Amino acid sequence: MVKQDASGNSTVQALVVDTEGHQTIAYGDAATSLKKAVLNFAEEVKGS
């Protein structure tokens, strides 16, 4: 997911969403690059 903060800067967050219930199953911390967002996600999932 890509969002813009109040100052207009983009942030990226990797997440897994259930397509039927639209619930977030897993997510990583937001980051300023896609690569860092995916690494944050991998770290979060690995820690589960």
N, C-alpha and C positions, 0 to 999 in steps of 0.2 A: 504494500500500500504506500502511496506517495502522498504526503500532505505538505502544506505550506504553513509555517509558523506565522506569528503576528508581523514579523518584519519582512515576510515574503520569501524567506529561505526554505528550500525543500528539505524534507526529512523522509526517510524511507524506513518501513518496518515490515519485516517478513512475518507472515502468520499463516496458519492453516485454519480454514473455515469449513464447517459442515455445510454442504450445499442444501441439505433438506431443512435443517433447523436454523441455519444462519448463525450458529454459535461458534465463537472462536475456540478452537481446541488447543492450540499452542501458539506462542508468539515469542519473539525476541525483542530486545530493547531497540528503540528507534536510533537511527544513525544518519550521517550526512551522505553516505554512499551506499549503493546496493551491495557491494562486496562486504562492507562492515555490517550491514543489516543481516545478511545471510550468515556471517560468522557469529553474530550475536544470537541468532536463532539456533544455529547448530550447538552453540555452547549451552543454551537453555535446555534444549531437547536432550543433550548428552547428560546433563545434570539431573534429569528426571528419573 
